[in-house]
Amino acid sequence: MQVLRVYQLYVENLRKEKPSLVEQGVPVVLLCVLGRMLLICGGFYDKRSTIVEPLVERCLMFDDCLHLRQEALARQLFALKQSLVTGKPIFRRPSVILSTQSYFSSRSSVDGDTANHRPAGVPRVYTTYTTEDNTERSLTLLRPLKRGNPQPLLFIATEDPLDSSTIKLVKLVVREYGVGVHRLLAERQFAPMLYGRKSLEGAPTSYIMEFLSPPTYTTCRWVTLFEFFKSKDLAARYSRAIRNALDRILTVMEEANMVHGDLRPNSVMLEVGSDKIPAVCSGEEQAVNLTVVDFDWAEARASRL
């Protein structure tokens, strides 16, 4: 989705420098590299929207024993070179074309049209999701989770734009996701509620879950342990209570023979009050209220052997 924003900025610059090219639609070929994944896309501007579509299926750039990935990569790069040399489109379109109303598309401020405006890079294909009891529910993605420092796979969404109580978090996952571990901890109130998912051909799977909003001056909300530990005084004062809560979470996973795989301060949320101070639960062992997130590497322990 970042490539869409880059293309939008490119179109904006061309409107000033080469307006004649903008009139022709600014056709470009875009190479998107995410780790070892390559995706070749085409970009164009239809005078209303900036649009980025995949031209071929995504390609994983690492070896396999049958050399299938190497061959697929070679074919795509050769086709790209021939297309650039001849000026003719020779790619076969994938089975799912992601166009104006789909994955990489967004209304852009380039055209000055603010109707139904969404920030650049907000997916449009995730219009519904399936709940845990196989019920289909509507969904609208509103914006990235963080505006200033966007995380490309996390979005704020709602079932009803007129009802603030339906706000949810949507996480897009391009690999396996630890659903079993997430559900286990959610049942014990150690993770956000997992409401459902949506699988689409040629696009990441979306997981819809409870949104843990940040604290305000009047409400108790959530911060990461990483943010909380920036205050050394608070970290020292509540270290025992935090440790007790973490021990409870680890005990639940160990008893179920499961691992999180990426348990660190950024993947643990702490509930704090409007004064940024956590509430400590009473009992034999005092503990704070912690919630674990980011289950991308979570799984049953036996599956790692």
Solvent accessible surface area in square Angstrom, and as a share of the most:
residue,aa,sasa,rsa
1,M,28,0.13
2,Q,117,0.52
3,V,25,0.14
4,L,0,0.00
5,R,100,0.37
6,V,92,0.53
7,Y,2,0.01
8,Q,1,0.01
9,L,78,0.39
10,Y,89,0.34
11,V,0,0.00
12,E,47,0.21
13,N,83,0.42
14,L,11,0.05
15,R,110,0.40
16,K,173,0.73
17,E,129,0.58
18,K,116,0.49
19,P,78,0.49
20,S,74,0.48
21,L,55,0.28
22,V,10,0.06
23,E,113,0.51
24,Q,134,0.60
25,G,13,0.13
26,V,2,0.01
27,P,94,0.59
28,V,37,0.21
29,V,53,0.31
30,L,29,0.14
31,L,92,0.46
32,C,26,0.16
33,V,94,0.54
34,L,109,0.54
35,G,67,0.64
36,R,157,0.57
37,M,34,0.15
38,L,5,0.03
39,L,22,0.11
40,I,0,0.00
41,C,0,0.00
42,G,11,0.11
43,G,3,0.03
44,F,76,0.32
45,Y,9,0.03
46,D,64,0.33
47,K,120,0.51
48,R,137,0.50
49,S,1,0.01
50,T,0,0.00
51,I,3,0.01
52,V,0,0.00
53,E,13,0.06
54,P,10,0.06
55,L,27,0.13
56,V,16,0.09
57,E,93,0.42
58,R,112,0.41
59,C,6,0.03
60,L,72,0.36
61,M,63,0.28
62,F,74,0.31
63,D,108,0.56
64,D,31,0.16
65,C,122,0.73
66,L,125,0.62
67,H,115,0.51
68,L,109,0.54
69,R,81,0.30
70,Q,56,0.25
71,E,83,0.37
72,A,40,0.31
73,L,39,0.19
74,A,60,0.47
75,R,160,0.58
76,Q,22,0.10
77,L,77,0.38
78,F,129,0.54
79,A,18,0.14
80,L,14,0.07
81,K,126,0.54
82,Q,58,0.26
83,S,14,0.09
84,L,119,0.59
85,V,109,0.62
86,T,72,0.42
87,G,64,0.61
88,K,134,0.57
89,P,125,0.78
90,I,81,0.41
91,F,34,0.14
92,R,216,0.79
93,R,149,0.54
94,P,17,0.11
95,S,88,0.57
96,V,52,0.30
97,I,64,0.33
98,L,8,0.04
99,S,44,0.29
100,T,39,0.23
101,Q,112,0.50
102,S,12,0.08
103,Y,16,0.06
104,F,15,0.06
105,S,1,0.01
106,S,1,0.01
107,R,28,0.10
108,S,2,0.02
109,S,77,0.50
110,V,11,0.06
111,D,35,0.18
112,G,58,0.56
113,D,47,0.24
114,T,110,0.64
115,A,60,0.46
116,N,132,0.68
117,H,89,0.40
118,R,59,0.21
119,P,52,0.33
120,A,33,0.25
121,G,5,0.05
122,V,0,0.00
123,P,1,0.01
124,R,23,0.09
125,V,33,0.19
126,Y,3,0.01
127,T,79,0.46
128,T,38,0.22
129,Y,2,0.01
130,T,42,0.24
131,T,22,0.13
132,E,88,0.39
133,D,109,0.56
134,N,131,0.67
135,T,60,0.35
136,E,98,0.44
137,R,107,0.39
138,S,65,0.42
139,L,6,0.03
140,T,40,0.23
141,L,2,0.01
142,L,61,0.30
143,R,53,0.19
144,P,18,0.11
145,L,42,0.21
146,K,95,0.40
147,R,175,0.64
148,G,80,0.77
149,N,110,0.56
150,P,68,0.43
151,Q,63,0.28
152,P,58,0.37
153,L,56,0.28
154,L,20,0.10
155,F,3,0.01
156,I,7,0.03
157,A,0,0.00
158,T,0,0.00
159,E,28,0.13
160,D,57,0.30
161,P,95,0.60
162,L,171,0.85
163,D,54,0.28
164,S,98,0.63
165,S,95,0.61
166,T,22,0.13
167,I,56,0.28
168,K,20,0.09
169,L,24,0.12
170,V,0,0.00
171,K,20,0.08
172,L,1,0.01
173,V,5,0.03
174,V,58,0.33
175,R,116,0.42
176,E,143,0.64
177,Y,18,0.07
178,G,5,0.05
179,V,18,0.10
180,G,39,0.37
181,V,2,0.01
182,H,1,0.00
183,R,98,0.36
184,L,29,0.14
185,L,0,0.00
186,A,8,0.07
187,E,133,0.60
188,R,123,0.45
189,Q,149,0.66
190,F,40,0.17
191,A,8,0.06
192,P,3,0.02
193,M,98,0.44
194,L,13,0.06
195,Y,71,0.27
196,G,2,0.02
197,R,90,0.33
198,K,44,0.18
199,S,76,0.49
200,L,54,0.27
201,E,116,0.52
202,G,48,0.46
203,A,13,0.10
204,P,9,0.05
205,T,30,0.17
206,S,0,0.00
207,Y,15,0.06
208,I,0,0.00
209,M,9,0.04
210,E,59,0.27
211,F,48,0.20
212,L,22,0.11
213,S,25,0.16
214,P,83,0.52
215,P,22,0.14
216,T,72,0.42
217,Y,206,0.78
218,T,118,0.69
219,T,45,0.26
220,C,70,0.42
221,R,88,0.32
222,W,36,0.13
223,V,29,0.17
224,T,29,0.17
225,L,5,0.03
226,F,99,0.41
227,E,86,0.39
228,F,11,0.05
229,F,79,0.33
230,K,130,0.55
231,S,43,0.27
232,K,172,0.73
233,D,110,0.57
234,L,28,0.14
235,A,20,0.15
236,A,75,0.58
237,R,154,0.56
238,Y,25,0.09
239,S,60,0.38
240,R,181,0.66
241,A,8,0.06
242,I,6,0.03
243,R,131,0.48
244,N,19,0.10
245,A,3,0.02
246,L,33,0.17
247,D,55,0.28
248,R,104,0.38
249,I,0,0.00
250,L,58,0.29
251,T,62,0.36
252,V,13,0.07
253,M,6,0.03
254,E,105,0.47
255,E,133,0.59
256,A,39,0.31
257,N,66,0.34
258,M,44,0.19
259,V,35,0.20
260,H,5,0.02
261,G,49,0.47
262,D,38,0.20
263,L,62,0.31
264,R,110,0.40
265,P,56,0.35
266,N,64,0.33
267,S,0,0.00
268,V,2,0.01
269,M,27,0.12
270,L,0,0.00
271,E,55,0.25
272,V,3,0.02
273,G,11,0.11
274,S,46,0.30
275,D,96,0.50
276,K,103,0.44
277,I,51,0.26
278,P,6,0.04
279,A,78,0.61
280,V,58,0.34
281,C,64,0.38
282,S,106,0.69
283,G,54,0.52
284,E,184,0.82
285,E,104,0.47
286,Q,107,0.48
287,A,0,0.00
288,V,6,0.04
289,N,57,0.29
290,L,1,0.01
291,T,6,0.03
292,V,0,0.00
293,V,26,0.15
294,D,40,0.21
295,F,0,0.00
296,D,36,0.18
297,W,136,0.48
298,A,7,0.05
299,E,62,0.28
300,A,46,0.36
301,R,95,0.35
302,A,61,0.47
303,S,76,0.49
304,R,120,0.44
305,L,186,0.93
